[in-house]
Amino acid sequence: MLSSSSLYAAIDLGSNSFHMLVVREVSGSIQVVTRIKRKVRLAAGLDKNNQLSQQAMERGWQCLRLFAEYLQDIPASQIRVVATATLRLAANSDEFVGKACEILGNPVKIIKGEEEARLIYQGVAHTTGGPEKRLVVDIGGGSTELVTGTGAQATQLFSLEMGCVTWLERYFNDRSLTEENFAKAEMAAQHILDPVTTTLLAQGWQICVGASGTVQALQEIMIAQGMDELITLPKLQQLKSKAIECGKLEELEIDGLTLERALVFPSGLAILIAIFQALGIESMTLAGGALREGLVYGMLDLPIEQDIRARTLRTVQQRFHLDIEQAQHVQELANHFFQQIAKSWELDERCRELLGSACLLHEIGLCVDFRQGPAHSAYLISHLDLPGYTPAQKRLMAILLKNQSGTIDFASLSQQNALPLLLAQRLCRLLRLTIIFASRRRDDTLPALRLRVENESLIIILPYKWQTQHPLRAEALHQEIKWQSYIQWQLFIEEQSNSHLG
């Protein structure tokens, strides 16, 4: 049973939604206990004099009454409540905040835009893998934060007064999805971006991550439509065209877009298009955390590791009591094979890292039962929180582990969008072979194994008499040839002659 003292809570009173995140610390990372989100649309209650309407405040207070019940179990020193853009702007924010404090029994802090940007960056740095130099984009309901940084250190922080709720009210208030409305929204966003563009571009970045609901919605759309996970300007323009075809907000239907998100999606999309164009962004992925995670990690005062994925893999291995020595043995052999054929099969560093991660976790299903181990492994990876990995990367790893042995579910490989289908298939083939060869749980029984590829055919080159000396694994290899042939994957074995000896 969790004691109340082990829990931490972060509450974000945003312009569009109120969020509560409750976690506990586990092995230097956080384990989510609960997440609660309510659409409040506080920003929609601001009039031209920046007065919050009574109705909007009542919606907010009602949401906080829900949160308050949960907070009763958590020490006040382990709770942080912050308010952002709308309450920064509202002339009568004191009235709302005063009653909010009474309801929650905790202080509510209205944070400045730069502080919000800093916390967002900290949340991303703690939860999102990738190269050290990054650009973080967070489109909220009332403001948009843009942050550059290296590792744990933010280098430039900007909070801009534009958001998906405020842009909805200003540029889509007639509920029409027209080329003209989009153009006005994008032009207005461009005008807001102009003063900061040069400074941001001067910082440079290796990876761009998005931490907003708009980016989350885009990921869900792309998964539903079979696109890869990288957000690009052509994809954004394509989605804008689909929205315009729908004509009206009430009639907006795009595969993967939820009804809950549909109302503010076009305005968030317009802002994101303007950001891509202004900053020349080539691609963006979804961040693993943002403001709330920044608040939580700040309370826990945990260091930011450069290799977040390594920390995640280590935590999962310890939690499920994996045989770490065997996992590393499998990873090393997979890397050995990978290096031999990476160039011919156009496998890049992203592929190598995802294959290695799958190797290190491939036996996780054994903690449930040996029978249907691959299915158990896939289920666990699908449902575990894995900081450093995007949802698409988690999905790919789960599918690889599901197909690590036995019958190959070819259709499942096409249901991931972390990699092009052909690359995902190639990783699957490598993982299966690696597990067969490494099935003897000693690292001194493997000779110099080699792989060669000819187009999509994979050839295993074995030393002289290896099959005779290792009949069980030889049998498994011949069965694997059959498994792969069922889905038109060609796998061959060549055994060297005795002339290669000596």
C-alpha positions, 0 to 999 in steps of 0.5 A: 500500500502506498503511503501518502508521504510517498506521493507527489502532485502537480496541478496545472491551471491552463487556459484550455484544460486543468490537469492533475498529475500524481506520481511517486518516485521509483528508482530515480524516475517517476511512476504515474499514479493518476492523471486527471484532465478536465476541459475548462476553457478558461480563456474563452471566458475572458472579455475585451477588458480581460475580465473572467466571466462568472461562468468560466470561473465556476467551471474552473472551481468545479474542476478543482473540487474534483482534484481536492478530494485526491489531494487530501491524501498527499502532504501539502509540501509535496503539492504544487499548483500553478496557473498560466496564461489566462490567469496571468492576463485576467484582471480579476484573477485574484477572485479566482485564485482566492477561492481556488486556494480555499478549495484545494487547501494549497497555495496557487501560484500564477507563474510568469511566462518565462517560468512556465517555459523553464518548467516545460523545458525541465519536464521535456529534459527529464522525459524525452530522449534524443540529441542534447541540443533541442527546441521545445514547442508548447502550444497552450490554450492562451500562450505558446512557449518556445525554448532552446536548450542543451541537455538540462540547461535551457538557453533561450526562453520565450512565452508568446501571447497566442494559444489555441483557445485565444486564436479560436475566438479571434480567427475562427469565431464564425466556426468556418474552416476557410482558407481565409481564416487559416491565413489570418490565423497564420499571419497573426502568429507569424507577427507574434513570432517575428521578434524572437525568430532570429534569436531562436535560429541563432541557438540552433538545435538537433531535434525539435519536440512538441509538448502540446495537446495540438502535437498529441492530437497530430500523433494520434491522427498520424497513427490512425492514418498510417503515417510515420511519427515525424511531424513535417510541414507537408503533413500539416498543410495536408491536414489543413486542406482536409480541415478546409474541406470539412467547411465548419468546425462542427463538421470537422472529421479527420481520422484519429482526431477526437471530438474532445480535441476537434474544437481547438485543433484548427487554431492550434494547427495554424499556430504550428504551421506558422512556427514551422515556417518561421523557424524552418523546422524540418520535423518534430516529435512528441515530447514525453513530458512538459510543465507538470513533469517539470514541477514534479521533478523539481520537487523530487530534485532528481538529476537530469541524465543525459541518456534518459533511455538508458535510465528507463531500460535499467529501471525496467530491468530491475523492476521486472528482475530481468537477466541483465547479463543475458539481455546484454549478451543478446544486445551485443550479438544484435549489434554485431549482426547490425554492423555487418548489414546496416549499410546494405539494408540502410539501417541508421542509428535510430534503428540500431538504438530501437533494436538494442532496446528491444533486445534488452527487454525481450524477456520481460514477458517471463515475469508473467509466464513462459507460455505466450512470453512474447505476447506478455512482453508486447503487452507490458511494453505497450502499457509501461511508461517509458521516459525517453521513448515516443509513443510510436517507438514504444509501439514498435518495440512492443510489436518487435517483441510480440514477433520475436519468435514463432508465427510472424504477425505481419499485419502488426508491423504495418500498424506502427509508425516509428519507422518505414515498414521495410525497416521495421521488418528488417529489425524484426528479422534481425531480432529473431535470429539474434535470440535463436543464436543467443539462446545458450545462456553463455557468451563463449559458445558462439563462433564468428557468425556472419550475415550477408544480404542480397536485396531482401534475402538474408544469408547466415554464414556458419562455420564448418560443422556448426549445425552438427555441433549445435543441433538444437539451435540448428533445428530452430534455424531451419524452423525459422526459415519456414516461419519467414518463408510463410510471409515471403521473407527469404532466409538461407544458411550457408556452412563453410567448408573445412577448407576455411579451417586453419 
